[in-house]
Amino acid sequence: MFEFLQYMPDVFTPWNFMVLVLGTVGGLVLGATPGLSPTMAVALLIPFTFHMEPATGLILLGAAYTATVAGGAVSAILLSIPGAPANIATTLDGHPLAKSGKATAALHYCFLSSFVGGVLGVLVLIFFTPTLSRWALGFGPSHLFWVAILGVTVIGSLGSGSVIKGLFAGFVGLWISTIGYDPVLGVERFVVTDHLAGGINIIAALVGLFAIPQVLTMLAPDKVPGGVKKFAMESQGLLTSIRDTLLAWKALVIGSLVGIIVGLIPGAGGQIAGLVAYDQTKKLSRHPEKFGKGEPAGVVSAESANNAMVGPSLVPLLTLSVPGSPTAAVLLGGLLIHGLFPGPALFTEHAPIVWTFIDSLLVGQLLMCVFGLAISRYSRFVMDVPEFYMAAAITILAVFGTYSVQNSFSDVFVMMALGIGMYFASKLGFSPSPLVLGIILGPIAESNFVQGELIASVGEGVLPYFFGGALNIVLVAFCVGSIGYSIYGEYRLKEQNKVISDIPSGQDCAKEGVQP
Amino acid sequence: MNSSRMVGASGLVLAVLLISAGSNVEYGAKAYRFPNIIAYILAGFSVIMLVVEGKLFERYKGVSVENSGVVLGGEKWLDILRTSDFIRLAPMFFILFAYLYLADIVGLYVCSFVTFLSIVTLYAPEKLTVKLFLKYIFVTVIFTGIIYMVFSGGLQLQAPPAYLF
């Protein structure tokens, strides 16, 4: 149980520690840069690890994974562009907090909650890997299908627009994900041009749907043309931020728990961790109406969840070769190129390497917090850059970042098409988050749907398979409940607004000659 | 027609198009089952949008939608075109299309340089002077250099083959 302590000193050898620090700082900078995602950062770093020892190479990849997830919150908070799918929920309250003059506080909440969630996640990885991997194994295709659908339905309750538009966008995303080759039968679908032959790349979708509309918005005239909209980077003491973060302990606990559970589910991915945690925190809050307007608990829950997800997402990867997230899938590639094949033998034949890697994740959380808090003080320089420079830089970075994933210009065309389309869709009240989540979760939903159908066709039947069983019922209930509760909340808000608008104002009364 | 109804109607048209795209297939019909299910669900959502947000049936109840606070759809589209939002962004769209079209013909880095310079030159608030333009060129060179060092130098990115660099 305490085998991990035996290999802790290996993390602090000069070379390994230097790589850990470089990976953390580099990851924070890459994550904070709009257009560069953790998956991309880890994928781009793999060639660099060719010439390193396996443990050192894995340390670099693990540090980059941890730090880019946290660093992505910087651009989410300051620029409203999430650095990764895991940071989508952070934009909902992080950016409004920054706009209200609490950018430093938002960044502090982000790194402190990321640290707490991340440490808890890695501790779970260390102590409960054997037990948790057995539990996660119990998720069948029907359960994974409903988890994917739950991710999409949750979006409907989080968008700033209407619930129905959020659901519509989410399901459009699910449909878009079917472009390309069918995952089971290998049939080509909706490939109207060669550029779509490879389907819709997730990174292209993410960059296109978030970065390009933001670029166009930066250049739009309703802002001071080219003028810098600076947030007041207030001076906030670290102790104050620690106190505020601890005061949001409920959000911290919910976020960490959700991140751990979601990270464990093989193939489900950590993308929904932040959103589910945010959704649950909002629903359990006494003041849900404050969410979306700069509520610190929103940032705390989202960031603790997406970092708590990191450790557990490696549980199915290290034990079953099933990645718990897209970035974990890339890490699998990193393991394989060093001749490390996941499975029970990994912890016996390569114990020093694996435990050193896991220990580095733990130390990496502390370094991420320290360097993150330090860098956040200088993150104002990101905002001091004039918007026209930022727009140009993001455009070029988006193109290079997208192209570098598969060395394919088709991805760049898709990215730009989605981005420009999203800009106009946002004018009609649609938000990109549901769409991108639909694209990400679509393959998971479809492959599990098809697998479930195949299993059910020789067994109990499709409907009993997908709707029977305690876990299925619970997941379906969450889906229906999430939609129903959100619709009820929207209806209640509309009624409240109607009541307020029906109350005559002082001006109206003056016109009528009536006392208000 | 108010904008919510236009959105709902457009959604319905989109769903119908998606259903028809997934229905008239020569082979592999089974592979289209999942996207067709999604398309049917989208059609359902569109109908809900039309009824709930577009207040489709309230017109027939004699309830006026003019005072519902919803902008008329046709005006909304004209507004989008008329406002300087779209006109201001038109050069950006042209730059983006040209960038994507020429990048793998002329050269990725050359086109990136020109694109960056074009965007900052066109959208900078200050009136363009020779001194400012030289400053923009300098910044563009630095930025492109950093991009080259990171991607081609550090990450060994293979730029698409083209006439120039």
Interface residues (C-beta under 8 A of the other chain):
Chain A: L44 P47 F48 S162 I164 K165 L167 F168 F171 V172 L174 W175 T178 D182 V184 L185 V187 R189 F190 V215 L216 L219 A220 P221 D222 V224 P225 G226 G227 P386 F388 Y389 A391 A392 A393 T395 I396 L397 V399 F400 Y403 S404 N407 F409 V412 F413 M416 I420 F424 K427 L428 G429 A445 E446 F449 V450
Chain B: S3 V7 G11 L14 L18 A21 G22 Y27 G28 K30 A31 Y32 F34 P35 I38 A39 I41 L42 F45 S46 I48 M49 V52 E53 I80 T83 S84 D85 R88 L89 M92 F93 L96 Y99 L100 A103 D104 L108 S112 T115 F116 I119 V120 Y123 A124 P125 E126 V139 F143 T144 I147 F151 G154 L155 Q156 L157 Q158 P160
